[in-house]
Amino acid sequence: MCGIVGIVGKREVAPLLVDALKRLEYRGYDSAGVATIHNGKLERRRAEGKLINLDTRLGEHPLAGHIGIGHTRWATHGAPTEANAHPHFSQGVAVVHNGIIENFTPLRAELIANGAVFHSQTDTEVVAQLLTAYRSQGLSPREAMQKTLGRLEGAYALAILFEDQPDMIMGARSGPPLAIGHGDGEMFLGSDAIALAPFTDEITYLDDGDWAVITRDSAEIYDHDGALVERSSQISQGGVYVVDKGNHRHFMEKEIYEQPEVVSHTLSHYIDFAEGRVKLDSSQIDFANLDRLAMSACGTAYYAGLIGKYWFERFARLPVEIDVASEFRYREIPLSGKMAALFISQSGETADTLASLRYCRDNGLTIGAVVNVRESTIARESNAVFPTLAGPEIGVASTKAFTCQLSVLAALAMIAGRARGTLSSEDEAAMVQALVELPRLSNEVFHAVQPQIEMLSRELSRFKDVLYLGRGTSFPLALEGALKLKEISYIHAEGYAAGELKHGPIALIDENMPVIVIAPHDRHFEKTVSNMQEVAARGGQIILITDEKGAAATTLETMATIVLPVVDEIVAPILYALPVQLIAYHTAVFMGTDVDQPRNLAKSVTVE
């Protein structure tokens, strides 16, 4: 979602703010702006669209000043216009905001009744107007801040400048993340450590309900009640990452091809390859004494969880209750003391997932988190953290985060099986061996299928609708494939369990409906072939993703057959994710869409 940066510095900050915002582009945005204080006067520059437009605006009309705030906006209230872009001003106050002020309508009506004049359609402007109203009553910035925060309902991260306080930025957090960066005679504020990496690696994360007063030499943090509190600082890993596409056309392409390396790194963290065993400490979650596991996530992470459900239930005989977090949090699922909960999130800040976590935590469950950002809120609020170690994922459409999540879930399912006595040491060793081979096999798959998929994708780009089918763990992969294609190519795509074909989707099958079938030669293969025959009989164009055994076992005519190596069941979903990702990527390239930042999407969904 929206990105926030603030600097109280010793040099001109406008270009630094823009550079920092570029590191937050992965969150998704549709307008951007910066504001500074110079010679006691607030000034701003805003622009619709990408940061290059803001760069151009600043080139034409530079902003001076050693203190400033910047923002990339993903539109919620009001169209993505310059008037609705942040920062928002109100009589000497400038505000940038990530989140949604849920009660902005009554607040706006109250403020207008008291004479306020609004200049945007956004919920954010009520924050600036409230602060102005309280300042006009003679309150100090700190007093106005606390009074304003007490009126706001919803999720927000805020950075605020006061024109009469040229050495101070205020920040506040209720939901979306916000971090303070510590420098030498300068201080920083940002949505995450990656944004602040060029300036500092010493980071203090605000807790929910905190607000802060930041000057060049200090940071004072207050809790929701206004009491001064201490929050520990830490050395962030954000600075070790270089956000660069290298020789690739897009970040997504780069991240697809990074998977053999990052999955290998993830597996080495969880598996003792020499001993043929998972090296997790099973005491982090007492799998042996559970009667059920609750799991929840959003988007691609949810599909990873669905695959994990198959693994936990098959290899550990542990029933899994799973739902998308936006439904899970409201279902009031019955919980018991013999349950644990596992939440999956790339960013570790996903609002619905975090709300579901808190529901389970408040009901006394042990909480596990599969996250890519170890300093994230979900990680900090969990009992056990299982990092995916994928590194920053800049492309909005998740690729390497997904396969790393699957790698972690495979290891967790194995440790659960061992703890529950349902997975023998021989079976564990065989599965470890299969995972050991995964990075090498992934590289082989890229070399083998990339030219074929590039040609196939040129054909796919002509169609308006695509159907994905799969059984077992290939069903969630079909859902993920459809999501990827629609996310970045804007082609309508749906994923179905292959056995559901006759329960509706078959009505859509004709020569204009390509059907991508994910079918390794496993215990479900013959059933899936029957579904393929039903598609062929109705003129559907089949794209089969299978292995050497599967390709040899079917004589059906296909639009294309993509052949992968024969692998163990636990490896198949991870390996088969690669051609699924490449199909979406190359189709989007041929369609000419914005692959890394598809329209209307955000990388980190930090509001409900």
C-alpha positions as CSV (number, residue, x, y, z in Angstrom):
1,M,0.0,0.0,0.0
2,C,1.0,3.7,0.4
3,G,4.6,4.4,1.3
4,I,5.8,7.1,3.8
5,V,9.2,8.7,4.2
6,G,10.3,11.5,6.5
7,I,13.7,13.1,7.0
8,V,15.0,15.7,9.5
9,G,18.4,16.2,8.0
10,K,21.5,18.2,7.4
11,R,21.2,18.5,3.6
12,E,18.6,19.2,1.0
13,V,16.0,16.4,1.5
14,A,13.7,16.5,-1.5
15,P,15.9,14.4,-3.8
16,L,16.6,12.0,-0.8
17,L,12.8,11.7,-0.2
18,V,12.2,10.7,-3.8
19,D,15.0,8.2,-3.8
20,A,13.6,6.6,-0.7
21,L,10.1,6.5,-2.2
22,K,11.6,4.6,-5.2
23,R,12.5,1.8,-2.8
24,L,8.8,1.7,-1.8
25,E,7.5,1.4,-5.4
26,Y,6.9,-2.3,-4.9
27,R,4.0,-1.5,-2.6
28,G,2.0,-0.2,-5.5
29,Y,0.8,3.5,-6.0
30,D,-0.9,5.8,-8.4
31,S,0.4,9.3,-7.3
32,A,3.2,10.7,-5.3
33,G,4.3,13.9,-3.5
34,V,6.8,15.5,-1.1
35,A,6.7,18.5,1.2
36,T,9.5,20.5,2.9
37,I,9.9,23.5,5.2
38,H,12.2,26.2,4.0
39,N,12.7,29.6,5.6
40,G,9.7,29.0,7.8
41,K,7.3,28.1,4.9
42,L,5.7,24.8,3.9
43,E,5.9,23.9,0.2
44,R,5.0,20.8,-1.7
45,R,5.2,19.1,-5.1
46,R,2.7,16.4,-6.2
47,A,2.1,14.5,-9.3
48,E,-0.2,11.8,-10.7
49,G,1.2,8.5,-11.9
50,K,4.7,7.2,-11.4
51,L,7.6,8.8,-9.5
52,I,9.2,10.0,-12.7
53,N,6.4,12.5,-13.0
54,L,7.2,13.8,-9.5
55,D,10.9,13.9,-10.5
56,T,10.1,16.0,-13.5
57,R,8.0,18.3,-11.4
58,L,10.8,18.8,-9.0
59,G,13.2,19.4,-11.8
60,E,11.0,22.2,-13.1
61,H,10.2,23.6,-9.6
62,P,12.8,22.5,-7.1
63,L,12.0,22.3,-3.3
64,A,14.6,23.5,-0.8
65,G,14.7,22.5,2.8
66,H,16.5,20.2,5.3
67,I,13.2,18.7,6.6
68,G,10.5,17.0,4.7
69,I,8.0,14.2,4.2
70,G,7.2,12.1,1.1
71,H,4.5,9.7,0.0
72,T,3.4,7.3,-2.6
73,R,-0.4,6.9,-2.7
74,W,-2.6,4.0,-3.6
75,A,-6.1,5.5,-4.0
76,T,-8.8,4.6,-1.5
77,H,-10.9,7.7,-1.0
78,G,-11.0,9.8,-4.2
79,A,-9.5,9.4,-7.6
80,P,-5.7,9.2,-8.2
81,T,-5.5,12.9,-9.1
82,E,-2.9,15.6,-8.1
83,A,-5.5,17.2,-5.8
84,N,-5.9,13.9,-3.9
85,A,-2.2,13.2,-3.8
86,H,-0.4,13.6,-0.5
87,P,0.9,15.6,1.3
88,H,-2.3,17.4,2.3
89,F,-2.0,20.9,3.7
90,S,-4.2,22.8,6.2
91,Q,-3.0,26.2,7.5
92,G,0.6,25.3,8.3
93,V,0.1,21.6,8.7
94,A,1.2,18.9,6.2
95,V,0.1,15.2,6.5
96,V,0.9,12.0,4.7
97,H,-1.0,8.9,5.5
98,N,-1.1,5.2,4.9
99,G,-4.4,3.5,5.8
100,I,-8.1,4.3,6.0
101,I,-9.8,6.7,8.4
102,E,-13.0,4.8,8.8
103,N,-14.9,7.7,10.5
104,F,-13.8,10.4,8.1
105,T,-17.3,11.2,6.9
106,P,-18.7,12.4,10.3
107,L,-15.4,14.1,11.1
108,R,-15.4,15.9,7.8
109,A,-19.0,17.0,8.3
110,E,-18.2,18.3,11.8
111,L,-15.2,20.2,10.5
112,I,-17.1,21.7,7.6
113,A,-19.8,22.8,10.0
114,N,-17.1,24.6,12.0
115,G,-15.9,26.5,9.0
116,A,-13.2,24.2,7.5
117,V,-12.7,24.2,3.7
118,F,-11.6,20.9,2.2
119,H,-9.5,20.7,-1.0
120,S,-9.6,17.0,-1.7
121,Q,-11.8,13.9,-1.6
122,T,-9.5,12.0,0.7
123,D,-10.0,10.7,4.2
124,T,-6.5,11.9,5.0
125,E,-7.3,15.6,4.9
126,V,-9.5,15.3,8.0
127,V,-6.3,14.6,9.9
128,A,-4.7,17.9,8.7
129,Q,-7.9,19.8,9.4
130,L,-8.3,18.3,12.9
131,L,-4.8,19.2,13.8
132,T,-5.4,22.8,12.5
133,A,-8.6,23.0,14.5
134,Y,-6.9,22.0,17.7
135,R,-3.9,24.3,17.1
136,S,-6.3,27.2,16.6
137,Q,-7.6,26.5,20.1
138,G,-4.1,27.2,21.4
139,L,-2.9,23.6,21.8
140,S,0.7,22.7,21.3
141,P,1.6,20.3,18.4
142,R,1.9,17.5,21.0
143,E,-1.4,18.3,22.5
144,A,-3.1,18.6,19.1
145,M,-1.6,15.3,18.0
146,Q,-2.9,13.4,21.0
147,K,-6.4,15.0,20.7
148,T,-6.5,14.2,17.0
149,L,-5.4,10.6,17.4
150,G,-8.1,10.1,20.0
151,R,-10.7,11.1,17.3
152,L,-9.5,8.8,14.6
153,E,-11.0,5.3,13.9
154,G,-9.4,2.9,11.5
155,A,-5.9,1.9,10.4
156,Y,-3.3,4.5,9.8
157,A,0.4,5.4,9.7
158,L,1.0,9.2,9.7
159,A,3.9,11.6,9.2
160,I,3.2,15.2,9.9
161,L,5.0,18.6,9.5
162,F,4.1,21.8,11.4
163,E,5.2,25.0,9.6
164,D,6.1,26.6,12.9
165,Q,8.2,23.6,14.0
166,P,11.0,23.5,11.3
167,D,13.1,20.9,13.2
168,M,10.4,18.3,14.0
169,I,8.4,15.5,12.3
170,M,5.6,13.7,14.1
171,G,4.6,10.1,13.3
172,A,1.9,7.8,14.5
173,R,0.9,4.2,13.9
174,S,-2.3,2.3,14.3
175,G,-2.1,-0.8,12.1
176,P,0.2,-0.1,9.1
177,P,3.9,-0.3,10.0
178,L,6.1,2.8,10.7
179,A,9.7,2.8,11.7
180,I,12.1,5.4,13.0
181,G,15.7,5.5,11.6
182,H,18.5,6.8,13.7
183,G,21.3,8.8,12.1
184,D,24.2,11.1,13.1
185,G,22.6,14.5,13.6
186,E,19.6,13.5,11.4
187,M,16.6,11.2,11.9
188,F,14.3,9.4,9.6
189,L,10.8,8.0,9.4
190,G,9.6,5.3,7.0
191,S,7.1,2.6,6.2
192,D,9.8,0.0,6.4
193,A,13.5,-0.6,6.7
194,I,14.1,-0.9,3.0
195,A,13.0,2.7,2.5
196,L,15.5,3.9,5.1
197,A,18.3,1.6,4.1
198,P,20.3,4.3,2.2
199,F,20.4,6.4,5.4
200,T,20.7,4.1,8.4
201,D,20.5,0.5,9.6
202,E,19.5,1.4,13.1
203,I,15.7,1.1,13.3
204,T,13.0,1.5,15.9
205,Y,9.6,0.1,15.1
206,L,6.6,1.8,16.6
207,D,4.1,-0.4,18.3
208,D,0.4,-0.2,17.6
209,G,-1.0,2.9,19.1
210,D,2.4,4.7,19.4
211,W,3.1,8.2,18.2
212,A,6.5,9.9,18.0
213,V,8.1,13.3,18.0
214,I,11.3,13.2,15.9
215,T,14.0,15.9,15.8
216,R,17.5,15.9,14.3
217,D,18.9,14.6,17.6
218,S,16.2,12.6,19.2
219,A,13.0,10.5,19.0
220,E,10.4,10.6,21.8
221,I,7.8,7.9,21.6
222,Y,4.4,8.0,23.3
223,D,1.8,5.3,23.7
224,H,-1.9,5.6,23.0
225,D,-2.5,7.2,26.4
226,G,0.3,9.8,25.9
227,A,2.8,8.2,28.3
228,L,6.5,8.5,27.2
229,V,7.7,4.9,26.5
230,E,10.9,3.2,25.4
231,R,11.0,1.0,22.3
232,S,14.1,-1.0,21.5
233,S,16.1,-0.3,18.4
234,Q,17.6,-3.0,16.2
235,I,20.0,-3.4,13.3
236,S,18.0,-3.9,10.2
237,Q,18.8,-6.2,7.3
238,G,17.3,-3.7,4.9
239,G,20.6,-2.2,4.0
240,V,22.1,-5.4,2.6
241,Y,19.6,-5.5,-0.2
242,V,20.2,-3.9,-3.6
243,V,16.9,-3.1,-5.3
244,D,18.1,-3.6,-8.9
245,K,16.8,-5.5,-11.9
246,G,20.2,-6.5,-13.0
247,N,20.1,-7.9,-16.5
248,H,16.4,-8.7,-16.4
249,R,13.6,-6.7,-18.0
250,H,11.5,-6.7,-14.9
251,F,11.8,-7.3,-11.2
252,M,9.3,-10.2,-11.6
253,E,11.5,-11.9,-14.1
254,K,14.5,-11.5,-11.8
255,E,12.6,-12.8,-8.9
256,I,11.4,-15.9,-10.8
257,Y,14.9,-16.8,-11.8
258,E,16.2,-16.2,-8.2
259,Q,14.1,-19.0,-6.9
260,P,16.7,-21.8,-7.1
261,E,19.1,-19.8,-5.0
262,V,16.6,-18.4,-2.5
263,V,14.7,-21.7,-2.1
264,S,18.1,-23.4,-1.5
265,H,18.8,-20.8,1.2
266,T,15.5,-21.4,2.8
267,L,15.8,-25.1,2.8
268,S,19.3,-25.0,4.3
269,H,17.9,-23.0,7.2
270,Y,15.3,-25.7,8.0
271,I,16.9,-29.0,6.9
272,D,20.1,-30.8,7.8
273,F,20.9,-32.2,4.4
274,A,23.8,-34.3,5.8
275,E,21.6,-36.1,8.4
276,G,18.5,-36.3,6.1
277,R,16.4,-34.6,8.8
278,V,14.5,-31.4,9.4
279,K,16.4,-29.5,12.0
280,L,13.5,-27.4,13.4
281,D,12.9,-27.4,17.1
282,S,9.5,-29.0,17.4
283,S,9.0,-27.3,20.8
284,Q,8.2,-24.0,19.1
285,I,4.8,-25.5,18.3
286,D,3.8,-28.6,20.2
287,F,2.5,-30.5,17.1
288,A,2.5,-33.8,19.1
289,N,-0.3,-32.6,21.3
290,L,-2.5,-30.7,18.9
291,D,-5.8,-32.0,17.6
292,R,-6.2,-29.2,15.0
293,L,-4.2,-26.5,13.3
294,A,-5.8,-23.2,12.2
295,M,-4.2,-21.5,9.2
296,S,-4.9,-18.2,7.4
297,A,-3.5,-15.9,4.8
298,C,-4.4,-13.7,1.9
299,G,-3.9,-14.0,-1.9
300,T,-0.9,-16.1,-3.0
301,A,0.1,-16.8,0.6
302,Y,-3.4,-18.4,1.1
303,Y,-2.8,-20.7,-1.8
304,A,0.5,-21.7,-0.2
305,G,-1.5,-22.4,2.9
306,L,-3.9,-24.6,1.0
307,I,-1.0,-26.7,-0.3
308,G,0.4,-26.8,3.3
309,K,-3.0,-28.2,4.4
310,Y,-2.6,-31.2,2.1
311,W,0.9,-31.8,3.6
312,F,0.0,-31.4,7.2
313,E,-3.0,-33.7,6.9
314,R,-1.3,-36.3,4.8
315,F,2.2,-36.5,6.4
316,A,1.3,-35.5,10.0
317,R,-2.4,-36.6,10.1
318,L,-3.2,-33.2,11.6
319,P,-6.5,-31.7,10.6
320,V,-6.2,-28.1,9.3
321,E,-8.8,-25.4,9.4
322,I,-7.9,-22.8,6.7
323,D,-9.6,-19.8,5.3
324,V,-8.7,-16.5,3.7
325,A,-8.0,-14.0,6.5
326,S,-10.7,-11.6,5.5
327,E,-13.2,-14.4,6.2
328,F,-11.4,-16.1,9.0
329,R,-11.4,-13.1,11.2
330,Y,-15.2,-12.7,11.1
331,R,-16.3,-16.4,11.2
332,E,-15.7,-16.7,14.9
333,I,-14.2,-20.1,14.4
334,P,-14.5,-22.3,17.6
335,L,-11.1,-22.5,19.1
336,S,-9.7,-24.9,21.8
337,G,-6.7,-25.3,23.9
338,K,-5.4,-28.1,21.8
339,M,-5.2,-25.9,18.7
340,A,-2.4,-23.8,17.3
341,A,-2.5,-21.2,14.6
342,L,-0.2,-20.5,11.7
343,F,-0.3,-17.3,9.6
344,I,1.4,-16.8,6.3
345,S,2.4,-13.3,4.9
346,Q,5.1,-12.1,2.7
347,S,5.2,-8.6,4.2
348,G,4.2,-9.6,7.7
349,E,1.9,-6.6,7.8
350,T,-1.2,-7.8,6.0
351,A,-4.1,-6.2,7.9
352,D,-6.6,-9.1,7.7
353,T,-4.0,-11.7,8.5
354,L,-2.9,-9.7,11.5
355,A,-6.4,-9.3,12.7
356,S,-6.9,-13.0,12.5
357,L,-3.7,-13.6,14.4
358,R,-4.9,-11.4,17.2
359,Y,-8.2,-13.2,17.3
360,C,-6.4,-16.5,17.8
361,R,-3.9,-15.0,20.2
362,D,-6.7,-13.5,22.3
363,N,-8.2,-16.9,22.6
364,G,-5.0,-18.4,24.0
365,L,-3.6,-20.2,20.9
366,T,0.1,-20.6,20.2
367,I,0.8,-18.5,17.1
368,G,3.3,-19.4,14.4
369,A,4.2,-17.0,11.6
370,V,5.6,-17.8,8.1
371,V,6.9,-14.4,7.0
372,N,9.5,-12.9,4.8
373,V,10.2,-9.8,7.0
374,R,11.4,-10.9,10.4
375,E,11.0,-7.4,11.9
376,S,7.3,-7.3,10.8
377,T,4.3,-6.9,13.1
378,I,3.1,-10.4,12.4
379,A,6.5,-11.8,13.4
380,R,6.7,-9.6,16.5
381,E,3.3,-10.7,17.7
382,S,3.9,-14.5,17.2
383,N,5.2,-17.1,19.5
384,A,7.2,-18.8,16.8
385,V,8.6,-17.2,13.7
386,F,9.5,-19.2,10.6
387,P,11.2,-16.9,8.2
388,T,11.0,-17.6,4.5
389,L,14.3,-15.8,3.7
390,A,13.3,-14.9,0.2
391,G,14.7,-11.4,0.4
392,P,12.9,-8.3,-0.8
393,E,10.3,-9.1,-3.4
394,I,9.7,-6.0,-5.5
395,G,7.3,-7.3,-8.1
396,V,3.7,-6.9,-6.9
397,A,2.8,-10.4,-8.1
398,S,4.5,-12.9,-5.7
399,T,6.8,-15.5,-7.1
400,K,9.9,-16.3,-4.9
401,A,8.0,-15.5,-1.7
402,F,5.4,-18.2,-2.7
403,T,8.0,-21.0,-3.3
404,C,9.9,-20.1,-0.2
405,Q,6.6,-20.2,1.8
406,L,6.0,-23.7,0.4
407,S,9.5,-24.7,1.3
408,V,8.9,-23.6,4.9
409,L,5.5,-25.3,5.1
410,A,7.0,-28.6,3.7
411,A,9.6,-28.5,6.5
412,L,6.9,-27.7,9.1
413,A,4.7,-30.6,7.9
414,M,7.7,-32.9,8.2
415,I,8.5,-31.8,11.7
416,A,4.9,-32.2,12.6
417,G,4.8,-35.7,11.2
418,R,7.9,-36.7,13.1
419,A,6.6,-35.2,16.3
420,R,3.2,-37.1,15.9
421,G,4.9,-40.3,14.9
422,T,3.2,-40.5,11.5
423,L,6.4,-39.9,9.4
424,S,9.1,-42.5,9.6
425,S,12.8,-41.6,9.6
426,E,13.1,-43.4,6.2
427,D,10.2,-41.3,4.7
428,E,11.7,-38.2,6.2
429,A,15.1,-38.9,4.7
430,A,13.5,-39.6,1.3
431,M,11.6,-36.3,1.4
432,V,14.7,-34.4,2.4
433,Q,16.6,-35.9,-0.5
434,A,13.9,-34.8,-2.8
435,L,14.1,-31.3,-1.5
436,V,17.9,-31.3,-1.7
437,E,17.5,-31.8,-5.5
438,L,14.9,-29.0,-5.9
439,P,17.3,-26.1,-6.6
440,R,19.1,-28.1,-9.3
441,L,15.9,-29.3,-10.9
442,S,14.5,-25.7,-10.8
443,N,17.5,-24.5,-12.9
444,E,17.0,-27.4,-15.3
445,V,13.3,-26.5,-15.7
446,F,14.1,-22.9,-16.5
447,H,16.5,-23.9,-19.2
448,A,14.2,-26.6,-20.6
449,V,10.9,-24.8,-20.7
450,Q,11.6,-21.1,-21.0
451,P,11.8,-20.9,-24.9
452,Q,8.6,-23.1,-25.2
453,I,6.7,-21.0,-22.7
454,E,7.7,-17.8,-24.4
455,M,6.3,-19.0,-27.7
456,L,3.2,-20.4,-26.0
457,S,2.5,-17.1,-24.2
458,R,2.5,-15.2,-27.5
459,E,-0.5,-17.4,-28.4
460,L,-2.2,-17.1,-25.0
461,S,-2.1,-13.3,-25.2
462,R,-4.7,-13.5,-28.0
463,F,-7.4,-15.0,-25.7
464,K,-9.7,-13.3,-23.3
465,D,-10.4,-16.2,-20.9
466,V,-8.3,-19.1,-19.5
467,L,-9.2,-22.0,-17.3
468,Y,-6.7,-23.8,-14.9
469,L,-7.4,-27.3,-13.6
470,G,-5.6,-29.5,-11.0
471,R,-6.2,-32.1,-8.4
472,G,-4.6,-32.6,-5.0
473,T,-1.9,-30.0,-4.4
474,S,-2.2,-29.1,-8.1
475,F,-5.6,-27.6,-7.3
476,P,-4.3,-24.7,-5.2
477,L,-1.5,-24.3,-7.8
478,A,-4.3,-23.9,-10.5
479,L,-5.8,-21.2,-8.3
480,E,-2.4,-19.5,-8.1
481,G,-1.8,-19.8,-11.8
482,A,-5.1,-18.2,-12.6
483,L,-4.4,-15.4,-10.0
484,K,-1.0,-14.7,-11.6
485,L,-2.3,-14.5,-15.1
486,K,-5.2,-12.1,-14.2
487,E,-2.9,-10.0,-11.9
488,I,-0.4,-9.0,-14.5
489,S,-1.9,-9.7,-18.0
490,Y,-5.5,-8.7,-17.1
491,I,-6.8,-11.8,-18.9
492,H,-9.7,-13.3,-17.1
493,A,-8.6,-16.6,-15.6
494,E,-10.2,-19.0,-13.1
495,G,-8.7,-22.0,-11.3
496,Y,-10.8,-25.1,-10.5
497,A,-10.5,-28.5,-8.9
498,A,-10.4,-30.8,-12.0
499,G,-13.2,-32.9,-10.5
500,E,-15.5,-29.8,-10.5
501,L,-15.3,-29.4,-14.2
502,K,-18.7,-31.0,-14.8
503,H,-20.3,-28.9,-12.1
504,G,-20.2,-25.7,-14.1
505,P,-17.0,-24.7,-15.8
506,I,-17.5,-27.2,-18.6
507,A,-20.2,-25.0,-20.0
508,L,-17.6,-22.5,-20.9
509,I,-15.4,-24.9,-22.9
510,D,-15.0,-24.2,-26.6
511,E,-12.2,-23.4,-29.1
512,N,-11.7,-20.0,-27.5
513,M,-11.0,-21.3,-24.0
514,P,-7.5,-22.5,-23.4
515,V,-7.4,-24.9,-20.5
516,I,-4.1,-25.2,-18.5
517,V,-4.0,-28.6,-16.8
518,I,-1.4,-29.1,-14.0
519,A,-1.0,-32.9,-13.8
520,P,2.1,-34.6,-12.5
521,H,2.0,-38.4,-12.9
522,D,0.8,-39.0,-9.4
523,R,-2.1,-40.9,-7.8
524,H,-4.6,-38.3,-9.3
525,F,-3.2,-38.5,-12.8
526,E,-5.7,-40.9,-14.4
527,K,-8.7,-39.0,-13.0
528,T,-7.3,-35.7,-14.4
529,V,-6.8,-37.3,-17.8
530,S,-10.5,-38.1,-17.9
531,N,-11.2,-34.4,-17.3
532,M,-8.8,-33.5,-20.1
533,Q,-10.7,-35.8,-22.4
534,E,-13.9,-34.0,-21.6
535,V,-12.2,-30.7,-22.5
536,A,-10.9,-32.2,-25.8
537,A,-14.3,-33.5,-26.7
538,R,-15.7,-29.9,-26.6
539,G,-13.0,-28.3,-28.7
540,G,-11.0,-26.9,-25.7
541,Q,-7.4,-26.2,-26.3
542,I,-5.3,-28.0,-23.7
543,I,-2.0,-26.9,-22.3
544,L,-0.7,-29.7,-20.2
545,I,2.0,-29.3,-17.5
546,T,3.2,-32.7,-16.5
547,D,6.3,-34.9,-16.2
548,E,7.9,-37.4,-18.5
549,K,5.7,-40.2,-17.3
550,G,2.6,-38.1,-17.7
551,A,3.6,-37.0,-21.2
552,A,4.2,-40.6,-22.2
553,A,0.9,-41.8,-20.7
554,T,-1.5,-39.5,-22.7
555,T,-2.1,-39.4,-26.4
556,L,-4.5,-36.4,-26.3
557,E,-3.7,-33.6,-28.8
558,T,-2.6,-30.5,-26.9
559,M,-1.9,-26.9,-27.7
560,A,1.3,-27.5,-25.8
561,T,2.8,-30.0,-23.4
562,I,5.3,-28.7,-20.9
563,V,7.3,-31.6,-19.6
564,L,9.1,-31.4,-16.1
565,P,11.2,-34.0,-14.3
566,V,9.5,-36.8,-12.3
567,V,9.7,-35.7,-8.7
568,D,8.5,-36.6,-5.2
569,E,5.0,-35.4,-4.2
570,I,6.3,-32.9,-1.7
571,V,8.5,-31.2,-4.3
572,A,6.0,-31.1,-7.1
573,P,4.0,-28.0,-6.1
574,I,7.2,-26.0,-5.7
575,L,8.6,-27.1,-9.1
576,Y,5.4,-26.8,-11.0
577,A,5.0,-23.2,-9.7
578,L,7.8,-22.2,-12.0
579,P,6.2,-22.8,-15.4
580,V,2.9,-21.4,-14.0
581,Q,4.8,-18.2,-13.2
582,L,6.6,-18.0,-16.5
583,I,3.3,-18.4,-18.4
584,A,1.8,-15.4,-16.6
585,Y,5.0,-13.4,-17.0
586,H,5.6,-13.9,-20.7
587,T,1.9,-13.5,-21.5
588,A,1.9,-10.1,-19.7
589,V,5.0,-9.0,-21.5
590,F,3.4,-9.7,-24.9
591,M,0.3,-7.9,-23.7
592,G,2.5,-4.9,-22.9
593,T,1.2,-4.4,-19.3
594,D,3.1,-3.0,-16.3
595,V,4.4,-6.3,-15.1
596,D,6.0,-5.2,-11.8
597,Q,3.2,-2.8,-10.8
598,P,-0.1,-4.0,-12.3
599,R,-3.0,-1.6,-12.2
600,N,-5.0,-1.3,-9.0
601,L,-2.8,-3.7,-7.0
602,A,-0.6,-3.2,-4.0
603,K,2.2,-5.3,-2.7
604,S,1.5,-5.0,1.0
605,V,-2.2,-4.7,1.8
606,T,-2.1,-3.0,5.2
607,V,-5.7,-2.0,5.4
608,E,-8.9,-4.1,5.5
